[in-house]
């Protein structure tokens, strides 16, 4: 029997691609339904309802990583969204209903991630969180073709753009990387003719960031020296040696916090003193208490699409206070801002859909398109009117600092570089 066509995935290891392909194919088969929620059901106020919505509750899903490579991020994102839901419910809920968040930990494992999506999809209105670009990509065909529930991934790959239902909150990795390299260029840390290194995860995240670094390099007359790694690679000794041998003047890292700490620490120990800049998920404040801490605070930088949780502006300052009160035993990091921002975006779409008397999946998707200049309160206005575009092209550049709550301070405010402005993402 001829196999159905699978969704196109970014280049990854053969084993990884095979696993995701089988999972995606299996998931499609076991998720087929005769009908989806059609919005025929109406409440007493005439509001259309569908999956995940009852007379008293709106249930959203959260597919997170609390035990894998992004465990610290996943915990912060999830707790921030639980805080958002609690605050929303205390204020009367949305459309007369409480927000319920159903959480599943996939541990950054592809089989668990797809299985968790398959389990929750029929029970929820949409997903306020889904960590892992490869895992979102594995079910994107289902989301676009039959499920049609809004998904706000904690993932910023350009391959996720174009879907009316999978909506990236913030700049995609390629644009974020272009802005990061621009920071090094404008700060005269690198110049035309220089080589820059790029250490990146195989797969969607790292390779999309690499697209950005190659574009930025072409625009500025730089050469990129590539070092591809796996999420299970924690020792960057070999990568540092290769980049030092190549004579790079700066390094970009598109990986996790562990890899970033190893890269920065090994480079410092070997006298390889060059600036290193990472994507938004390549840092955790817990790293500042490790031997790599001093090196991270010396010449390491992070690009992101929100102000850090330690910023003095009203939004981050208020959230830091509220989160600390709700979770006094847990520290602050930028996952708190990312999770809370996604919750607020989903909530704003719910409020608009309620006003339009349509709390179906179609109603939520339509409502999100109207948010063309939404101020989340965290430094960058987001535009969700075009599914083919990221919600912003701006990035904030931050530097680790153990004296700041959350461990990051702003060294360049939100801005978009000329190269990022002209770049055709996904192209």
BAZA-485301 format. One record per residue (C-alpha): x, y, z; residue number from 1. Coordinates in Angstrom, 1 decimal. Example, Ala and Ser with C-alpha at 12.3 -4.5 7.8 and 13.67 -1.06 7.14 Angstrom:
2
12.3|-4.5|7.8|1
13.7|-1.1|7.1|2
***
This chain:
427
0.0|0.0|0.0|1
1.3|3.4|-0.9|2
2.4|5.4|2.1|3
0.7|8.8|2.7|4
2.9|11.8|2.2|5
4.6|13.0|5.4|6
5.1|16.7|6.3|7
8.5|18.1|5.2|8
10.8|18.2|8.1|9
14.1|20.1|8.4|10
17.4|18.2|8.1|11
18.2|16.1|11.1|12
20.0|12.9|12.0|13
18.7|9.9|10.1|14
17.6|8.2|13.3|15
15.8|11.3|14.6|16
14.0|11.8|11.3|17
12.9|8.2|11.2|18
11.5|8.3|14.7|19
9.5|11.5|14.0|20
8.3|10.2|10.6|21
6.9|7.0|12.2|22
5.3|9.0|15.1|23
3.7|11.5|12.7|24
2.3|8.8|10.5|25
1.0|6.8|13.5|26
-0.5|9.9|15.1|27
-2.4|10.8|11.9|28
-3.9|7.4|11.7|29
-5.1|7.2|15.3|30
-6.4|10.7|15.4|31
-8.8|10.7|12.5|32
-12.4|11.6|13.4|33
-15.6|11.7|11.5|34
-16.1|15.3|12.5|35
-14.5|18.1|14.5|36
-16.3|20.6|16.8|37
-18.6|22.5|14.4|38
-19.7|25.3|16.6|39
-23.4|24.2|16.5|40
-23.5|24.1|20.3|41
-24.4|27.5|21.9|42
-24.5|28.5|25.5|43
-27.4|30.5|27.1|44
-25.7|33.7|25.9|45
-25.6|32.5|22.3|46
-21.8|31.9|22.4|47
-20.7|29.0|20.1|48
-18.6|26.4|21.8|49
-16.5|23.4|20.7|50
-13.7|21.2|22.0|51
-12.3|22.1|25.4|52
-15.2|24.5|26.3|53
-18.0|23.8|28.8|54
-20.4|26.1|30.5|55
-17.9|26.6|33.3|56
-14.4|26.1|31.9|57
-12.1|26.6|29.0|58
-9.4|23.9|29.0|59
-6.0|24.6|27.4|60
-3.1|22.1|26.9|61
0.5|22.6|27.8|62
3.1|20.2|26.4|63
6.3|20.9|28.2|64
9.7|19.7|29.2|65
10.3|19.4|32.9|66
12.8|16.5|32.9|67
14.8|16.8|29.6|68
17.3|19.3|28.0|69
15.0|22.3|28.7|70
13.8|21.2|32.2|71
14.4|24.6|33.8|72
12.8|26.5|31.0|73
9.8|24.1|31.0|74
9.1|24.4|34.7|75
9.2|28.2|34.6|76
7.0|28.5|31.5|77
4.5|26.1|32.9|78
4.3|27.7|36.4|79
4.0|31.2|34.8|80
1.1|30.0|32.7|81
-0.5|28.5|35.8|82
-0.1|31.8|37.5|83
-1.7|33.6|34.5|84
-4.7|31.1|34.7|85
-5.0|31.6|38.4|86
-5.0|35.4|38.1|87
-7.4|35.3|35.2|88
-9.8|33.1|37.2|89
-9.6|35.3|40.2|90
-10.6|38.3|38.1|91
-13.7|36.5|36.9|92
-12.3|34.2|34.1|93
-13.0|34.7|30.4|94
-16.5|34.6|29.0|95
-17.9|33.5|32.4|96
-15.6|30.5|32.5|97
-12.5|29.5|34.4|98
-9.2|28.7|32.6|99
-8.0|25.2|33.2|100
-4.5|24.2|32.1|101
-3.8|20.5|31.5|102
-0.1|19.8|31.6|103
2.0|16.9|30.2|104
5.8|16.6|30.5|105
7.3|15.0|27.4|106
10.9|15.3|28.7|107
12.0|16.5|25.2|108
11.4|13.0|23.9|109
9.7|12.8|20.4|110
7.6|9.7|21.2|111
6.2|11.2|24.5|112
5.6|14.6|22.8|113
3.5|13.2|20.0|114
1.7|10.8|22.3|115
0.9|13.7|24.7|116
-0.5|15.8|21.8|117
-2.6|12.9|20.6|118
-4.0|12.4|24.1|119
-4.9|16.0|24.8|120
-5.9|17.3|21.4|121
-9.6|16.1|21.6|122
-10.0|17.5|25.1|123
-8.6|21.0|24.8|124
-9.5|24.2|22.9|125
-5.9|24.7|22.0|126
-2.3|24.7|23.4|127
-0.8|27.6|25.3|128
2.5|25.9|25.2|129
4.3|23.3|23.2|130
8.1|23.1|23.7|131
10.3|21.7|20.9|132
10.2|22.8|17.2|133
10.8|19.2|15.9|134
7.8|17.9|17.9|135
5.5|20.7|16.7|136
6.6|20.1|13.2|137
5.8|16.4|13.6|138
2.1|17.1|14.2|139
1.8|20.3|12.2|140
0.1|18.4|9.3|141
-2.6|17.2|11.7|142
-3.0|20.6|13.2|143
-3.4|22.3|9.8|144
-5.4|19.6|8.2|145
-7.9|18.4|10.7|146
-7.4|19.5|14.3|147
-7.2|23.3|13.7|148
-6.6|24.2|17.3|149
-4.5|27.2|18.1|150
-0.9|26.3|19.2|151
1.5|28.8|20.7|152
4.8|26.9|20.7|153
7.7|27.7|23.0|154
9.7|27.3|19.8|155
10.8|29.9|17.2|156
11.6|28.0|14.0|157
10.7|29.6|10.7|158
9.4|26.3|9.5|159
6.4|26.8|11.8|160
5.3|30.0|10.0|161
2.5|30.0|7.5|162
0.0|28.0|9.6|163
-3.2|29.8|10.7|164
-3.1|27.6|13.8|165
0.6|27.3|14.9|166
1.6|30.9|15.7|167
5.1|31.8|16.8|168
5.2|34.5|19.5|169
8.4|36.5|18.9|170
11.1|36.6|16.3|171
12.1|33.3|14.6|172
15.5|31.9|15.2|173
16.9|33.1|11.9|174
15.9|36.7|12.5|175
17.0|36.5|16.2|176
20.4|35.3|15.0|177
20.7|38.0|12.4|178
20.0|40.6|15.1|179
22.5|39.0|17.4|180
25.3|39.1|14.8|181
24.4|42.7|14.1|182
25.0|43.5|17.8|183
28.5|42.2|17.4|184
29.0|44.1|14.2|185
27.7|47.5|15.5|186
29.7|47.0|18.7|187
32.8|46.5|16.5|188
33.5|43.1|18.0|189
33.7|41.6|14.5|190
34.2|43.2|11.1|191
34.2|42.4|7.3|192
36.5|39.6|6.5|193
36.3|37.9|9.9|194
35.3|34.3|10.6|195
32.5|33.5|13.1|196
31.8|30.2|14.6|197
28.3|28.7|14.9|198
27.6|25.8|17.3|199
24.1|24.5|16.7|200
21.7|21.7|17.5|201
21.0|19.4|14.6|202
17.3|19.8|13.5|203
14.8|22.6|13.3|204
16.1|25.0|15.9|205
19.8|25.0|15.2|206
19.5|24.8|11.4|207
17.0|27.6|11.3|208
19.4|29.7|13.4|209
22.2|28.7|11.0|210
20.2|30.1|8.1|211
20.2|33.4|9.9|212
23.9|33.4|10.6|213
24.7|32.6|7.0|214
22.5|35.4|5.7|215
24.0|37.9|8.2|216
27.5|36.7|7.2|217
26.7|37.2|3.5|218
25.5|40.7|4.1|219
28.5|41.7|6.2|220
31.3|39.9|4.4|221
31.8|37.3|7.1|222
32.6|33.6|6.9|223
30.7|31.0|9.1|224
32.5|28.1|10.5|225
29.9|25.4|11.4|226
29.9|23.0|14.3|227
26.8|20.8|14.4|228
25.9|19.0|17.7|229
23.2|16.8|19.2|230
21.0|17.7|22.2|231
22.8|14.9|24.1|232
26.2|16.5|23.5|233
27.2|18.3|26.7|234
31.0|18.7|26.4|235
32.0|21.4|23.9|236
35.7|20.8|24.2|237
36.1|19.5|20.6|238
34.0|22.3|19.2|239
36.0|25.0|21.0|240
39.3|23.4|19.7|241
38.0|23.4|16.1|242
36.8|27.0|16.3|243
40.0|28.2|17.9|244
42.0|26.4|15.2|245
39.9|28.0|12.5|246
40.6|31.5|14.0|247
37.0|32.7|14.5|248
36.6|36.1|16.1|249
33.1|35.4|17.7|250
30.8|32.4|18.2|251
27.0|32.0|18.0|252
25.5|29.1|19.9|253
22.0|27.8|19.1|254
21.6|25.0|21.7|255
20.6|24.6|25.3|256
21.9|26.0|28.6|257
24.2|23.1|29.3|258
25.9|23.4|25.9|259
26.3|27.1|26.3|260
27.9|26.8|29.7|261
30.3|24.2|28.5|262
31.2|26.2|25.4|263
31.8|29.4|27.4|264
33.6|27.6|30.2|265
35.9|25.6|28.0|266
36.7|28.6|25.8|267
37.7|30.7|28.9|268
39.8|27.9|30.4|269
41.7|27.6|27.1|270
42.3|31.3|26.7|271
40.0|31.5|23.7|272
38.7|35.0|24.5|273
36.0|35.9|21.9|274
32.4|37.2|22.4|275
29.8|34.4|22.3|276
26.1|35.1|21.7|277
23.2|32.7|22.0|278
19.6|32.3|21.1|279
16.9|32.9|23.6|280
16.9|29.3|25.0|281
20.7|29.1|25.4|282
20.8|30.3|29.0|283
19.5|29.5|32.5|284
20.4|31.6|35.6|285
21.4|28.5|37.4|286
24.5|28.5|35.3|287
25.8|31.5|37.1|288
26.4|29.4|40.2|289
28.6|26.9|38.3|290
32.3|27.2|37.5|291
31.2|28.7|34.1|292
29.5|31.6|35.9|293
32.4|34.2|35.7|294
33.0|33.5|32.1|295
29.3|33.8|31.2|296
29.2|37.2|32.9|297
32.4|38.4|31.1|298
31.5|38.1|27.4|299
28.4|36.1|26.8|300
25.1|37.5|25.4|301
21.6|36.4|24.7|302
19.0|37.6|22.1|303
15.3|37.3|22.9|304
11.9|38.9|22.0|305
11.0|40.2|25.4|306
12.5|42.1|28.2|307
14.2|39.9|30.9|308
12.3|39.1|34.1|309
14.9|41.3|36.0|310
14.1|44.4|34.0|311
12.9|47.4|36.0|312
10.0|48.2|33.6|313
6.5|47.8|35.0|314
5.6|44.5|33.3|315
8.6|42.4|34.3|316
8.9|44.0|37.7|317
5.2|43.2|38.5|318
5.5|39.7|37.2|319
8.7|39.0|39.1|320
6.9|40.1|42.3|321
3.8|38.0|41.7|322
5.8|34.9|40.5|323
8.1|35.0|43.5|324
5.0|35.2|45.8|325
3.4|32.2|44.1|326
6.5|30.1|43.9|327
8.9|31.3|46.7|328
11.1|28.2|46.4|329
11.8|28.7|42.7|330
14.1|31.2|41.0|331
13.4|33.6|38.2|332
14.4|33.2|34.6|333
13.2|34.3|31.2|334
11.0|31.3|30.9|335
8.6|33.1|33.3|336
8.3|36.0|30.8|337
7.9|33.7|27.8|338
5.2|31.5|29.4|339
3.3|34.4|30.9|340
3.4|36.3|27.5|341
2.0|33.3|25.7|342
-0.8|33.0|28.3|343
-1.7|36.7|27.8|344
-1.8|36.3|24.1|345
-4.1|33.3|24.2|346
-6.2|35.1|26.8|347
-6.6|38.2|24.6|348
-7.7|36.0|21.7|349
-10.2|34.3|24.0|350
-11.6|37.7|25.1|351
-12.0|38.8|21.5|352
-13.6|35.5|20.5|353
-16.0|35.8|23.4|354
-17.0|39.3|22.3|355
-17.7|37.8|18.8|356
-19.7|35.0|20.5|357
-17.5|32.2|19.0|358
-15.4|30.1|21.4|359
-14.8|27.4|18.9|360
-11.3|26.7|17.5|361
-12.3|28.6|14.3|362
-13.4|31.6|16.4|363
-10.1|31.7|18.4|364
-8.0|31.5|15.2|365
-10.0|34.4|13.7|366
-9.8|36.4|16.8|367
-6.0|36.1|17.0|368
-5.7|37.7|13.5|369
-7.2|40.9|14.9|370
-4.2|41.4|17.3|371
-2.1|43.5|15.0|372
-0.4|45.7|17.6|373
-0.7|43.8|20.9|374
1.4|45.2|23.8|375
2.2|42.3|26.1|376
3.8|44.6|28.6|377
7.3|43.1|28.1|378
9.0|45.5|25.8|379
8.0|44.5|22.2|380
4.6|45.0|20.5|381
3.4|41.8|18.8|382
1.6|41.6|15.4|383
-0.4|38.4|14.7|384
-2.3|39.6|11.6|385
-0.1|37.6|9.2|386
0.4|33.8|9.8|387
3.3|33.8|7.4|388
5.3|36.3|9.4|389
6.7|36.2|12.9|390
4.9|38.4|15.4|391
8.0|40.7|15.5|392
11.4|41.1|14.0|393
12.9|42.9|17.0|394
15.3|41.4|19.5|395
16.5|42.5|22.9|396
20.2|41.8|23.6|397
21.0|40.8|27.2|398
24.1|39.9|29.3|399
24.3|37.5|32.3|400
24.6|39.3|35.6|401
24.3|37.4|39.0|402
23.2|40.6|40.7|403
20.0|40.9|38.6|404
16.9|38.8|39.3|405
16.7|36.2|36.6|406
20.4|36.6|35.8|407
20.1|38.8|32.7|408
20.4|42.6|32.1|409
19.6|44.5|28.9|410
22.7|45.8|27.0|411
20.8|46.7|23.8|412
17.1|47.6|23.9|413
14.6|46.1|21.4|414
15.7|46.8|17.8|415
15.6|45.2|14.4|416
18.8|45.3|12.3|417
18.7|46.3|8.6|418
19.7|42.8|7.7|419
16.8|41.3|9.7|420
14.4|43.8|8.2|421
15.3|42.8|4.7|422
15.6|39.0|5.3|423
12.8|36.9|3.9|424
12.2|34.4|6.7|425
11.6|30.8|5.6|426
13.2|31.7|2.3|427
***
